[in-house]
């Protein structure tokens, strides 16, 4: 099986004349396996041409040929050909082709010259659809525009499955700057948090890069445990004359528990000095409704100092700190939403206080930091 795997791998890299032989040597209870590989000359790509039946897609692909992974003179590498199919799929999905996938792309390889070179043709087929009479229809691939964007800010998948359509009766819908916010009356998440993280706009062409960026930015807010972006085709709005379709986008957001706390107990023994301490940590993931992560910590400890048996002294330490992480730049004159979309800035504010009482001194330490 290993010999077959090695041979198959070499073939996939263009070495179709490669041979792999294995030899097994036995010595007592040990075995030595040797593989002898003869690669021979690889098959290389002599020429590359395109056969694209959809004229608009042909224009996009031909303008992008400088970025092609297929190079003249390179090995006839099937892994590289597959990567080029995936790359072209992503390219077209950035241009509005929601239903396009790599299955519409294949290759024709002409090796009749028999001189270890192939003439390669990349073929992109038209969209195939079976009508009501079970007849296959070939047509140009359709571009899609975003019709409406819905954001469900506190989505519960379990209840949605159980209650089905009745689940949405508990929500209110508010239209704000191109987004329909579907939320419960008690929801306190500020709309600007979603605006800052959302790249999918009504009226714009479908673009898979905008979908991926929306996933990344929403995930970076650290308040959603589930982010699901769905698209639904709206058949009633399809414009066949322009070969244009429309999609409704639904973004389902399920939150983490916004509040959590942790209690820690500690015991210490430093050179015979026994001590005990503890920490209480509290976290709120959206204290002011803007995805601000607030960490609050209180700590205390006491330790005995056995300088001699008759005179036992203690050290006492008490402290606390608050850290606030805000997913934007907090500046009086800085409100650039586009900057936040591109760079995902964060502001961190921290305040701390610590009191120490030891036999030889007492002191307090306070700190404050503000940074980007």
C-alpha positions, 0 to 999 in steps of 0.5 A, spaced: 500 500 500 505 504 501 508 503 494 502 504 491 501 511 495 508 513 493 507 511 486 500 515 486 503 521 489 509 521 484 504 521 478 500 527 481 506 531 481 507 529 473 512 523 474 507 519 470 513 514 468 515 513 475 516 506 478 517 504 486 520 498 488 520 495 495 525 490 498 524 487 505 530 484 509 528 480 515 533 479 521 531 475 527 525 479 529 526 486 525 524 488 518 528 493 514 524 496 508 527 499 502 524 503 497 527 504 490 524 510 486 525 511 479 522 518 477 524 518 470 522 525 466 516 529 468 511 531 463 510 538 463 505 543 460 507 546 453 501 551 452 495 553 456 488 555 453 481 557 455 474 555 453 469 559 457 462 558 454 460 564 459 462 571 456 462 575 462 465 570 466 470 569 460 472 577 461 473 576 469 478 570 468 482 572 462 483 579 466 486 575 472 490 570 468 497 573 471 494 570 477 494 563 475 497 558 478 498 554 472 505 556 469 508 554 462 513 549 463 511 547 470 510 540 471 503 537 470 501 537 477 494 535 478 494 538 485 496 545 482 490 544 477 485 543 483 488 549 487 487 553 481 479 550 480 478 553 488 482 559 486 477 561 480 471 559 484 473 564 490 474 569 484 468 568 481 464 568 488 467 575 489 464 578 483 457 576 485 456 568 482 453 565 489 452 559 486 458 558 482 463 552 484 469 548 482 465 543 479 463 547 473 471 547 471 475 542 468 481 540 464 482 537 457 490 535 456 492 533 449 499 529 450 498 526 443 505 529 441 508 524 446 514 528 447 513 528 455 509 535 454 501 536 454 497 542 451 492 544 457 485 547 456 481 550 462 474 549 460 468 553 464 461 550 463 455 554 463 450 553 468 446 547 468 438 546 470 433 541 469 426 544 467 419 541 469 419 537 463 426 534 465 430 537 460 437 540 461 437 547 460 444 550 459 444 558 461 449 563 463 451 563 470 447 568 474 450 574 479 446 575 485 445 582 489 443 582 496 436 584 497 435 584 505 440 583 511 437 580 517 441 580 524 438 576 529 442 578 535 440 573 541 438 566 537 437 560 540 437 554 535 434 549 540 428 553 541 427 555 534 427 548 532 422 546 537 417 552 536 419 553 528 415 559 526 412 561 533 419 562 535 420 569 532 413 572 535 417 574 541 422 578 537 421 585 535 424 588 528 427 594 527 430 597 520 436 601 521 441 603 516 440 598 511 439 592 516 433 589 519 435 587 527 430 582 529 431 582 537 428 581 544 425 587 547 430 586 553 436 586 548 441 591 550 446 590 544 448 596 541 447 596 533 453 600 532 457 594 534 454 590 528 455 595 523 462 595 525 463 588 524 458 587 518 460 587 511 454 585 507 450 591 505 443 591 501 444 592 494 451 590 493 453 584 489 454 578 493 462 577 495 464 571 499 470 575 502 465 580 505 462 574 508 468 571 511 470 578 514 463 579 517 465 572 520 472 574 523 469 581 525 463 578 529 468 572 532 473 578 534 468 581 539 468 575 544 460 575 545 458 570 540 458 563 541 455 561 534 455 565 528 451 563 522 450 566 516 445 564 511 443 566 504 436 565 501 434 566 494 428 570 492 425 567 486 420 573 485 425 578 484 429 574 479 431 579 473 432 574 467 433 579 462 439 582 466 441 574 468 440 577 476 438 574 482 437 576 489 438 574 496 436 575 503 442 574 508 440 572 515 445 573 520 444 568 527 448 570 533 447 566 539 451 569 545 455 566 551 453 567 558 455 575 558 457 574 566 461 569 569 465 569 576 471 565 578 473 563 586 480 561 587 483 559 593 491 558 594 495 555 600 503 557 600 509 555 604 515 559 603 521 557 607 516 555 612 512 561 612 505 558 611 500 563 608 493 563 605 490 567 599 484 567 595 482 571 588 475 573 586 474 574 578 468 577 575 467 578 568 462 581 563 462 581 556 458 587 554 457 591 560 455 597 556 451 594 550 457 595 546 461 588 546 466 591 552 469 585 556 470 588 563 474 583 568 474 585 575 479 582 580 479 582 588 485 578 591 487 578 598 492 574 602 496 573 609 502 569 611 506 568 617 513 570 618 516 565 624 522 569 625 522 566 632 517 562 636 515 567 641 514 572 636 509 570 630 508 576 625 503 576 619 504 579 612 497 582 609 496 584 602 489 586 599 488 589 592 483 589 586 484 591 579 479 593 573 480 592 566 476 594 560 477 592 553 473 596 548 473 593 540 474 600 537 478 606 538 476 611 544 478 618 542 474 624 542 474 626 535 475 619 532 469 616 529 471 612 523 467 606 522 471 604 516 478 604 519 475 599 525 472 595 519 479 594 516 484 594 522 479 591 528 482 596 533 481 595 541 482 600 546 484 597 553 483 601 560 486 598 566 485 601 574 489 597 579 490 598 587 494 594 592 495 594 599 501 591 603 502 590 610 509 587 613 513 588 619 518 592 616 513 597 612 506 599 609 505 601 602 500 602 597 501 601 589 496 604 584 496 604 577 492 606 571 493 604 564 490 607 557 492 604 551 491 602 544 
